[in-house]
Amino acid sequence: MDKLLIFGGRPLKGAITISGAKNAVLPIMAAALLSSGIHFLKRVPRLRDVFTMAELLKRMGAEIEIKNNICSINTRKISKFEASYDLVKTMRASILVLGPLVARFGKAKVSLPGGCAIGARPVNLHIVGLEKMGATIILEEGYIVAKANRLKGTKIYFDIPTVTGTENIMMAATLAKGLTIIENAAKEPEIVDLANYLISMGAKIKGAGTSIIEIEGVSELIPPDSYEVIPDRIEAGTFMAIAGATGGDILIKGCKTNLLDAVILKMKDAGVVFKETPEGLRVIGPKRPNAVDIKTMPYPGFPTDMQAQFMAMMAIANGTSVIKETIFENRFMHVAELRRFGADISVEGNTATVKGVKKLKGAPVMATDLRASASLVIAALIAEGKTIVDRIYHLDRGYEELDKKLISLGAKIERIK
């Protein structure tokens, strides 16, 4: 199992380019199941989760090649309609094949999902939505078994905004008969990117990015000539936190700043300086950040996927910050590991109080989930001395060659096999 050996205390300077968005490319890969043909996707990050989704589609009969961040998916020979437990347990995004399989083939058998242990993320909203569209669904030995003739358009209201639930129902509705309306839909940019991809295949979708999405079903979808996935806003935000925490000066290329308004505003409050340039966004960190309070919220609020990274920056801030997590109940598992660096953090319920200290010291730590692993890397970059970050397979699930990008900025990092 790989580890990272990091020698901290160095301000990072230079330029990096943001990779394609993990949370956009995974549903888009699943959406390829909706039409027969060859799909060409550009700016596909080489990530553990992407390779897991590719393997899942291969087992169904798809032919897939990923080369130079271009992915081709041939869906002409899909013959199996099952997502098995051994793959789904490692990546909950596997649930995204459920809607497309039922919509196009009328049947699916998908294991109940796994993934990061950051709290309960139930799939009941996916199931209820598909049942309202006419699917018959039973839970059998840990699998969701769904059958339908042609799905029918209907009105679906989500009790809480769900990203993957919105994506699954939106994909299913593209081939349903009639109009489907999703109310209280999630608004994330990755949902808009999926909608744009579906529209490029001939789907009729209005309102993606708002709380009400309308999908008029069509009889057939056709792969576009090619499609480029949006840049990863969470990777961009992570590098902003790295610059802010280390007192660095980083030029972030390929970053869509309008997707990160909440993060940038809080970073500015912390003393981080942003400068738009023709080459990209220049992010300059202060000598020591100011303490800033945050509260995670669904998009366009402060993203839960940036909470851990921001907390690592607040660990050395001047003052005390209060961080409230409202999305996932177990998303403070990185706190215990940050304390090993000397961070002063206390947790009560869904609120963490971070009293900034002047310095952190390197320590052996262990990643518990994807974004927690990023926070530990940030803390290691701040800390004096040597840090070993264990279980970085979490990191490889969502960041493309993060260690190499950091080395290019002047970090002293070694991957230990």
N, C-alpha and C positions, 0 to 999 in steps of 0.2 A: 504494500500500500504506500503510495507516494506521500512525501512530506515536503514542507518548505522550510528551509533554513534561511532566516532573515536577520541581517545586521542593521539595526535601526539608527535613527538620529541623523538622517541625511535629508535635507530639503530636495525635493524632486523637481527637475527642470527639463523641458523639452516638449516634444509633440507626439501625440498618439492619434490613431484613427479609430473611431467607434465601429464596432462590428454590428451585424444585423441583430435584430431583437429576437431573443429566445422566445419570448411570450407572444410574438407575432408569427414566427416561422412554424412553430409546432401546430397551431390550428390551421395554418395555410397548407401544410403538408397533409393533414387529415382531410382538408377540403378537396384535395386532388381525387379522393375516392368518389366524389360526386359526378365525375365525368370520365369517359373512356378516351384515352389518348396519352400524349406525352406532355408533361408540364415542366417548364424550365423556370426555376427560381434563382434569382440573383441575390447577392449579399447574404448568403446562408452561412451562419457561424458554425465552425467545427467544434461542436459541443457534445458532451456525453448524452444530453437529452435528445439532441438532434439525431445522433446515431441510434439511440433507442427507438425513436419514432420511425426511423428508416428501417430498422430490423422488424418492427411491428408490421409495417406495410409490406415488407418483403415476404413475411410469413403468410400474408393474404394473397400473394401472387404478383405483387408489383415488382417491377424491375427498377432499381434505383442506383444512381451513381452520383457521388459528391466529389467534385474536383475544383480546386481554386475558387472556393466559395460559391460555386454554381452547382445546383442540385437538379438532376433530371429524374422525373418520376413517371414511369410508364404504367398506366392503370388498365391496360387492355385485357390483361389476363387475371384479373381478380377472381378468385375461385373459393377462397375461404373467408369466413365472416366472423372470426373469433379473435379476441385480444386476450391472450392467456395471462394467468396470474404471474408467471415468472418475469414477464416484462412490465406489466402494469404496476406491480408492487414497487418498482423502482422509480416510476414517474407517473404521477396522477394525471398529467395531461393526456395520457392514453385514453381517458374517457371521451376525448374529443372525436374518436372514430365512431362512437355510438350513433349520433345523429346522421352522419353521411351514409353509413351502412344501411340503416333502416330506410332512409329516404330513397336510396338508389336501388338497393337489392331486396328490401322488404324484410330483412332479418339481420340480427346481430347477437353475438354472445360476448359480452365484455366483462372482465373481472372487475370487481369493486376496486377502486384505485388505492395506491399508496403514495410514496413520495416523501417530501420533507415532513418531519414530525413537529410541525409548528402549530398544531391544533386541528380540531375537527373541521373538515371541509366537506360536508355531506353532499351527495349527488341526488338527493330526493327531488330537488327542483328540476333537474334534467328529466327524471323519470315522470314526474307529474306533467311536465310540459309535453312530452312525447305521448303520454296517455291521452291528454286532451286533444292531440292531433290524430287520434285514432289507433295508436299502437297498443298492442297487448303486451304487457311486461310482467314477468315473474322473476323473483330472486331465487336462484337455485344453486346451492353449494358454493356460495360466494361469488356467483356470476349474475349479471343482469342479462336476461334472455328476452329479447324484444322481437316481435313480429308485427307486420302490417302489410296491407295491400298498399295502395297509394295513400300517403298521409294527407290529411285535410287541414286547410287553413283554419285558424281559430284565434281567439284573443287569449293571451297568456299574461298573467300578472305575477311577478316575482315578489315575494314578501320582503326579500332583501336583494339588492343588486348582486348578481353573481356573474363573474367574468366568463368562466367556462360554461356556465349554464346558458348565458346569452349567446355565446358562440355556437354551442351545440344546437340550440333551437333555431338560431338563424340559419345554420347550414341545412338542417332538416327541412326548414320551410321553403328553401329555394326550389325544391322539386315537389312540394306539396300542391294539392289542388286548391286554388283559391288564395285568399288573403290571410296572412298571419300577422297579428299585431302583438308585439312584446312590450308590455308596460313595466315601468321601473327597471328598465334594462341598465346594465353596466355601461359606462361611458368611456372606458379606457381607449387610448390611441391604438392599441393592438386590435381591438374590436373593429375600429374604423379601417385598419389595414386589411383585416380579413374580409370586411364588406367590400372594399375596393377590389380585392382579388376575385371575390365571387361575382361582382359586377362585370369585371373583365372577362368572365366566362359566360356572361349573358344573363346573370341573375338580376332581378328587379328589386332593389332595396332602397328605402328612404329612411333617413333619420339616424343612421349609425353615428354614435358620438353624442346622442341625446338620450333622454330617458324613455322615449317611445320610438321603436323601430318597426317599420312596416315592410313586409316581404310579400310580394305577389309571386306565387309559384309559377314555374315554367316547366315545360315537358322535358327539356334537355339542356345540359350545360356543355360548353366546348372549351377546351384548354386555350388560354391566350398564347400568343407567340412567346412571351416571357413576362416575368413579373419580378420587381425588385422590392425586397422586404425593407421596412423602415429601420433606421438605426435604433440601437438599444438605449432607451432613455435611462434605464437603471444603471447600465455600465457607465454612461456619461455622468450620471449623478454620483456614482462611486468615485470616479476620477476627480470630480469637484471636491468631494469630501477628502480625498487623498491630498489634493493641493492645499485645502484649508487646514488640514491637520498637521501637515509637515512644514508649513510655511513655504510651499513650493510655488512654481510658476509653470503651469502646464497649458499648452495649446491643444485644445480638444477639437479634432477635425471630424466633420460628418455628424455634428450634434444638432438636433432640432430643439432649440431653446424654448420654443413655445409649448413643448410637451413637458417642461420642467419648471413652470412658473412658480409653483409652491416651494419647490426645493431651492430655487435660486433666490427667492425672497428671504427665506430663512438663512441661507448661506450669507447673504448680504448683511443681515442683522448680526451675524456672527463675525463680521469684519472681512469677509472674503470679497475680493474685487473682481469684477467681470468686465472684460473688454472685447467687444465685437471686432473682428479683423477680417480681411478678405479670405484668409486661410482657415478661419474657424474661430472658436470662442477661447479667449485667453483667460485663465483662472489663476489669480494670484492670492495666495494665502497670507494671513497676518502672522506676526511673530507669535501671537497667542490668541486663539479665538475668544470671542465674547460668549458668555453663556446665553443660550436661547431655548425657549420652551417650544415643543412641537406636539401635535396631536395627529396621529395617522387617520386618514379618511379615504373613502373611495375617490377615484379621480373626479374632479381636478384637485382634490385635496392633497395633503402631503402623503406620499405613497408608503404603505407598510413595508415595501421592499427596500426603502431607504432608511428605515428607522435604525437598524443596527449600525450602519455605517456612520450615521449622524451621531449616534451615541458614542462611538469611538472617538469622534472629533471633540465631543463635549467632555470627554474624560479629562482633557487637559485644558479646558476652557477656564477663563477668568470669571468665577462666580458659580452659581448653582442653576442647573437646568432641570426642568420637569418634562418627562417624556411619557405621553399617554398612548397606549396601543389599543385601538378600538376594533381592529379587524380580526386578528387571531389571538386566542387566549394563551397560547404557549410560546409567544414570540419574544420572550426575554431569556431564552436559554443561553445566550451569549454573555449574559451578565456575570455569571460565575467565572467564566473564562477571562473576561476583561478585568475582574478583580485580581486575577493572578498577576496581572501587570502592575498592580498597585492602584487601580482605579477605585474611587470611592463612590459606590453605587448601591442604593437600597431600593427594594421593590415591595410595593404593597398593592395587591390586586393587579390592575392593568396599568399601574403608574410606576415609573422608575424615577427616582431622584438622583441626579448626578452632580456631585460636588467636585468641581474641577481641581485637579492636582497639577503641580508645576511640571512634573515629569513622570513618565512610566519607565519600568524596567523590564527587560526581556525575560521571557519565561516559556516553559513548554506548555502548549495549549492544544485543545482539541476542538475541531469544528463540529457543530451539531446540525447545521442546515446550510443552505446555499448562502443566504445573505449574512448569517452569523459568521461564516468563514471569511467573508469580505471584511467584516468589522475587525476580525482578529488580525488580518493582514495589515489593515490600517494602523491598529494599535502597535503591531510589531515594527512598522515603519517609523512610528513616533518614538518608540522605546529606546532607551540606552541599552546597548549590548545585544546579546544573541537571543533569538526566539525560534522555536521549532513549532510549526503549525501542523498538526496531525489530521488525518482523515480529509485530505483536500480533494477527494473525489467529489465532495459537495461543490467545491469551487469550480471544478472542471465541468460540472453540469450546466453552469450558467455564464461563465466568463471564458472567452476565447483567448487563450495564451496570455492570461493576466500577468503571470510571472515574467514573460518575455517583454511585455509592454512596460512593466515597471523597471526592468533592467535597462531598457532603452532610455528611461528617464533618470538613470543614475542610481537606482536602488541596488543594494548588494543582496542578491537572492540566489539561492541554489536549490534546485529540485532534487530531493534525495529519493532515489528509486527504492 
